[in-house]
Amino acid sequence: MRVSRELVHKDSEESMLIATMDEVSPDAYLARLRTIPTVVQAAGARSTAVSSPTLLGLEITRQLGLLMGHRAGGIPLDWAFLLNELTFKGSDAFGLGIATNAAAMTASVRISSARVRAGRCDEMTAFAVFEIDHDVVAEGSGSFRCVPRRTYSALRRRQLQSPRQPRPSSSGALAEVSVHGLDLQAHLGWPSANRLIFDHEVDHVPGLLFAQAGIEAHEHLTGTAPHEVALVCPRFAEIGEVVSISARRSGHQVSTAADQAHERVAQVRCA
């Protein structure tokens, strides 16, 4: 089955990273990736983190989770998916495959856990294994809460009624970066030209922007790009309000925290 924009909650074709998804068994599906558009691969001047294969893998995992929710979980198209946690672990082979021939890559996907209430799935976790020529090159998982549109509208009523339009900042996710030894301090940027993240209007800070911030922090503190990232989003982060970023290196791993109004809004671990 060809994947439509609605199934992955995207407004444009260029930010869709999955071409097809077909049922293999009642709880398992096989997806084929699309060739990654150049506009997504090189969105912005800071090409390292913006075009990071790890960031692309994380977004592919997110899109696979949405697909599984709609197709295998029976979640209506107008429901909202609230991100709890997103993880991805890739390899050099994955990075090469994404850059040169993503359309040859497949992903085996299943729902690893789900909670059903009143006949509807309201929380789920999807797990994906990526392969090239039957060799495993990456894996990822995404955990979401699933709520009816009217519930989401009630939850976000104030923000939806008075939407904020933040000022575009640098091409990266970090602004005003300060590095002291193993520690980094910064503010969250707003790279609205990045079509991978900002494909459509948003009423809160996208989780993928926090992931990019964590990847950039890893690059600042280690000088290398990470192959593995784990993102946790415990609460909404509001647009137009300062988000403070702090990161610390421990060996090859960098832990990044995002805080807004003295509350934790995201945690990212990269390695």
C-alpha positions as CSV (number, residue, x, y, z in Angstrom):
1,M,0.0,0.0,0.0
2,R,1.3,3.4,-0.9
3,V,1.6,5.7,2.1
4,S,-0.3,8.9,2.0
5,R,0.6,12.2,3.7
6,E,-2.3,11.9,6.1
7,L,-1.1,8.6,7.5
8,V,2.2,10.2,8.6
9,H,0.7,13.6,9.5
10,K,2.7,15.5,6.9
11,D,1.6,18.4,4.7
12,S,4.2,18.0,2.0
13,E,5.6,15.1,-0.1
14,E,9.2,16.1,0.5
15,S,9.0,15.4,4.3
16,M,7.5,11.9,3.8
17,L,10.2,9.3,4.3
18,I,8.2,6.1,3.8
19,A,7.0,4.9,0.4
20,T,4.9,1.8,1.1
21,M,3.7,-0.4,4.0
22,D,2.2,-3.8,3.6
23,E,0.8,-6.3,6.1
24,V,2.9,-9.5,6.6
25,S,0.8,-10.9,9.4
26,P,-2.0,-9.4,11.7
27,D,0.6,-7.7,13.9
28,A,3.6,-7.3,11.6
29,Y,4.1,-5.0,8.6
30,L,6.9,-4.4,6.1
31,A,7.7,-0.8,5.0
32,R,9.9,0.5,2.2
33,L,11.6,3.8,2.4
34,R,11.6,6.6,-0.1
35,T,14.6,8.3,-1.6
36,I,15.4,11.1,0.9
37,P,14.8,14.4,-0.8
38,T,17.8,16.8,-1.1
39,V,15.7,19.6,0.6
40,V,15.4,17.3,3.7
41,Q,19.0,16.1,3.6
42,A,20.5,19.6,3.5
43,A,18.0,21.9,5.1
44,G,20.1,24.8,6.4
45,A,23.7,25.9,6.7
46,R,24.6,23.6,9.6
47,S,24.7,20.4,7.5
48,T,26.1,18.0,10.1
49,A,23.2,17.8,12.6
50,V,20.5,18.9,10.2
51,S,21.2,16.1,7.7
52,S,22.3,13.6,10.4
53,P,21.4,10.0,9.4
54,T,20.5,9.5,13.1
55,L,18.0,12.4,13.0
56,L,16.5,11.0,9.8
57,G,16.3,7.5,11.3
58,L,14.5,9.0,14.3
59,E,12.0,10.7,12.1
60,I,11.5,7.6,10.0
61,T,10.8,5.7,13.3
62,R,8.3,8.3,14.3
63,Q,6.5,8.1,11.0
64,L,6.4,4.3,11.2
65,G,4.8,4.6,14.6
66,L,2.1,6.8,13.3
67,L,1.5,4.4,10.4
68,M,1.2,1.4,12.7
69,G,-1.2,3.3,14.9
70,H,-3.5,4.0,12.1
71,R,-3.2,0.7,10.2
72,A,-2.6,-2.0,12.8
73,G,-4.1,-0.1,15.8
74,G,-7.2,1.2,14.1
75,I,-6.6,4.8,15.4
76,P,-8.8,7.3,13.4
77,L,-6.9,9.7,11.1
78,D,-8.1,12.8,13.0
79,W,-6.7,11.6,16.4
80,A,-3.6,13.2,17.8
81,F,-0.4,11.3,18.7
82,L,1.4,12.6,21.7
83,L,5.1,11.6,21.8
84,N,6.2,9.9,25.0
85,E,9.6,8.4,23.9
86,L,11.5,7.9,20.7
87,T,14.7,5.9,20.2
88,F,16.9,5.0,17.3
89,K,20.2,3.1,17.0
90,G,21.9,3.1,13.6
91,S,25.2,2.0,12.0
92,D,27.6,3.3,9.4
93,A,25.8,1.0,6.9
94,F,22.5,2.8,7.7
95,G,24.1,6.2,7.2
96,L,25.5,5.1,3.8
97,G,22.3,3.5,2.8
98,I,20.2,6.6,3.6
99,A,22.7,8.9,1.7
100,T,23.0,6.7,-1.4
101,N,20.0,4.4,-1.8
102,A,17.3,4.8,0.9
103,A,14.7,3.2,-1.5
104,A,16.6,-0.1,-1.1
105,M,16.0,-0.2,2.6
106,T,13.1,-1.9,4.3
107,A,11.8,-1.8,7.9
108,S,10.0,-4.6,9.6
109,V,7.5,-3.1,12.1
110,R,5.3,-4.4,14.8
111,I,3.3,-3.0,17.8
112,S,5.3,-4.2,20.8
113,S,2.8,-3.0,23.3
114,A,-0.6,-1.4,23.3
115,R,-3.3,-0.3,25.8
116,V,-6.9,-0.5,24.7
117,R,-9.8,1.3,26.4
118,A,-13.4,1.3,25.3
119,G,-12.4,-0.6,22.2
120,R,-9.8,2.0,21.1
121,C,-6.0,2.0,21.4
122,D,-5.0,5.0,23.6
123,E,-1.3,4.2,24.1
124,M,1.1,2.2,22.0
125,T,4.7,1.4,21.2
126,A,6.0,0.4,17.8
127,F,9.3,-1.3,17.2
128,A,11.1,-1.3,13.8
129,V,14.1,-3.2,12.4
130,F,15.8,-1.7,9.3
131,E,17.5,-4.0,6.7
132,I,19.5,-3.6,3.5
133,D,19.9,-6.8,1.5
134,H,18.6,-8.8,4.6
135,D,21.4,-7.3,6.8
136,V,20.2,-5.5,9.9
137,V,21.5,-1.9,9.9
138,A,19.4,-0.1,12.5
139,E,16.5,-0.4,14.9
140,G,14.1,2.1,16.5
141,S,11.0,2.4,18.7
142,G,8.4,5.0,19.3
143,S,5.9,5.3,22.2
144,F,2.8,7.5,21.9
145,R,-0.4,8.4,23.6
146,C,-3.4,8.6,21.3
147,V,-6.2,11.0,21.9
148,P,-9.4,12.1,20.0
149,R,-9.1,15.5,18.2
150,R,-11.7,17.0,20.5
151,T,-9.7,15.9,23.6
152,Y,-6.5,17.4,22.1
153,S,-8.3,20.6,21.3
154,A,-9.6,20.9,24.8
155,L,-6.1,20.2,26.2
156,R,-4.5,22.8,24.0
157,R,-7.4,25.3,23.8
158,R,-5.4,28.4,24.9
159,Q,-2.5,27.8,22.5
160,L,-4.9,27.0,19.6
161,Q,-7.0,30.1,20.2
162,S,-3.9,32.4,20.4
163,P,-1.2,30.8,18.3
164,R,2.3,32.1,18.7
165,Q,4.6,32.8,15.8
166,P,8.2,32.5,17.0
167,R,11.0,34.4,15.3
168,P,13.1,32.2,13.0
169,S,16.6,31.8,14.4
170,S,19.8,30.1,13.2
171,S,19.7,27.1,11.0
172,G,20.5,24.9,14.0
173,A,18.6,23.8,17.1
174,L,21.1,25.5,19.5
175,A,21.6,29.2,20.0
176,E,24.0,31.1,22.2
177,V,26.1,28.0,22.8
178,S,28.7,28.1,25.6
179,V,31.0,25.1,26.1
180,H,33.1,24.7,29.3
181,G,35.0,21.4,29.4
182,L,32.5,18.6,29.5
183,D,29.5,20.9,29.8
184,L,27.4,22.9,27.4
185,Q,24.8,25.6,27.9
186,A,22.6,27.1,25.2
187,H,19.1,28.2,24.3
188,L,16.8,26.3,21.9
189,G,16.8,27.8,18.5
190,W,13.9,27.8,16.0
191,P,15.2,26.7,12.6
192,S,11.9,27.0,10.7
193,A,13.6,26.5,7.3
194,N,14.2,22.8,8.3
195,R,11.4,21.1,6.4
196,L,12.0,17.8,8.1
197,I,10.8,19.3,11.4
198,F,8.6,22.2,10.4
199,D,6.5,20.7,7.6
200,H,3.3,22.1,9.1
201,E,1.9,24.5,11.6
202,V,2.6,23.5,15.2
203,D,1.1,24.7,18.6
204,H,4.0,23.4,20.7
205,V,7.8,22.8,20.3
206,P,8.2,19.6,18.1
207,G,9.9,16.7,19.8
208,L,12.2,16.3,16.8
209,L,13.7,19.7,17.5
210,F,14.8,18.5,20.9
211,A,16.4,15.5,19.3
212,Q,18.3,17.8,16.9
213,A,19.4,19.9,19.9
214,G,20.7,16.7,21.5
215,I,22.6,15.7,18.4
216,E,24.1,19.1,18.0
217,A,25.2,19.1,21.7
218,H,26.8,15.7,21.1
219,E,28.7,17.1,18.1
220,H,29.9,20.2,20.1
221,L,31.1,18.1,23.0
222,T,32.6,15.1,21.3
223,G,33.4,16.3,17.8
224,T,31.6,13.3,16.3
225,A,28.1,12.6,15.1
226,P,26.1,10.1,17.3
227,H,24.7,6.8,16.0
228,E,22.2,6.4,18.8
229,V,19.6,8.8,20.3
230,A,16.9,8.4,22.9
231,L,14.3,11.2,23.3
232,V,11.8,11.5,26.2
233,C,9.2,14.3,26.2
234,P,7.3,14.4,29.6
235,R,5.3,17.5,28.8
236,F,4.5,20.1,26.2
237,A,7.0,22.9,25.6
238,E,5.3,26.2,24.6
239,I,6.3,28.2,21.6
240,G,7.7,31.7,22.1
241,E,9.0,31.0,25.6
242,V,12.7,30.5,26.4
243,V,13.9,26.9,26.5
244,S,17.2,26.4,28.3
245,I,19.5,23.6,27.1
246,S,22.2,22.0,29.3
247,A,24.3,19.0,28.2
248,R,27.1,17.0,29.8
249,R,29.5,14.6,28.3
250,S,30.4,11.2,29.9
251,G,32.8,9.2,27.8
252,H,31.2,8.9,24.3
253,Q,27.7,9.7,25.6
254,V,26.1,13.1,26.0
255,S,23.0,13.7,28.1
256,T,21.0,16.8,27.2
257,A,18.2,18.4,29.2
258,A,15.6,21.0,28.0
259,D,13.9,23.1,30.6
260,Q,11.2,25.8,30.3
261,A,9.9,27.8,33.3
262,H,11.9,25.6,35.6
263,E,10.2,22.4,34.4
264,R,11.8,19.6,32.4
265,V,10.2,19.4,28.9
266,A,12.6,17.0,27.2
267,Q,15.6,14.7,27.8
268,V,17.9,13.5,25.1
269,R,20.7,10.9,25.3
270,C,23.1,10.5,22.4
271,A,26.0,8.1,21.9
